[in-house]
Each structure stands twice: as structure tokens, then as C-alpha cells.
Amino acid sequence: MTEPRRFPAPWRAVELRAAFRIEDANGFAVAYTYFTEDPERRSSTGRMSKDEARRIVISIAALSELRKAVRDQD
């Protein structure tokens, strides 16, 4: 018998004021990516632009489905 998944799929991205939050199927926060549109703040804080953060979030959210597909092949 397999253990229940700790962070069940599907994962989704939720846009906040200055970040995106990745949530599992239960609404648990799995990760955050922070962004700013102010170039000076990006330079001093190391934060991404909103577009860069969005691309990262999409990739992270897709990991839950990719992991499921790989596991199903075993």
C-alpha cells in the first residue's frame, strides 16, 4: 500500500500583491515566488520581475503532474 501524498496534486498558483503562492490540492502553501516591478528594488533585493516569477510558478505547479506521470510509468 502506498503512502498518501504529502502535497497532493494538482498544485495551483495564487497571485498575491507582491508574490505568487503555490498551493497543493488542499490549499497548503508549498512555495512562494516574490516579485517587484520596480527595477531599482529588483536590483537591491534580488527579486524577479512579475513575468519571471510567473514563469517559475508555472514550472513549479507543473511538477506535481510530472511527478504523477513518472510514478504512473513505474
N, C-alpha and C positions, 0 to 999 in steps of 0.2 A: 504494500500500500504506500502511495506517495504522500509526502507531507503537503499540507495546504501551502499555497504560495504566500510568502510574507507580504509582498506588494502585488496584489492581483491585477492582471490586465483587464481592461485596457487602461492605459495611462492617458491623461489629458493635460493640456496646457491651459492655465488660467492667467489672464493678463491682469496685473496689479498696476499701481501707479508708477512704480519705477523698477518693476521686476516681472518675470513670468514664474509661476509656480507649477511644477509638475505634480499631479495628484494621481494616486492609484485608483482603482475602481471603487474603493471605499472612501475616497476623499482625503486620504492621508497624504501629507506633503512629502514627496520623495526627493525633490531638488528645487532649487531656486536659481535663476539666472538674472542678474541685475544689469540694468542698462541706464544710460542717460543720453539725451540728445544734445547736450551742451558739450561742444568739443573741448573746451577748457577743463571741464570736470572729468571728461573721459581721460584726458592726458594726466591729470593729477590723481585720479582714483583708480585708473586702470579698468574702468567699466567699459562694457561694449556699447555699441550703438543699439538702438531698438531692433533694427533689422538683423544685426549679427546675433543678438540674444534670441530672436525669434527662430533663426535657423538652427541654433544649438538646441533649443527647446523641442523643436520638431524632431530632431535626431534622437534626443533622449526619449521622447514619448514613443518613438518607433521601436526602441529597444525591447519593450515588453512584448510586442508582437513578433519581433525577430527571434527572441529567446524562445517563445512558444513554438514557432515554426521549426527551429532547430531541435527542440526537445521532442516534437512530434515525429521527426525523422528517425530518432533513435529506436 
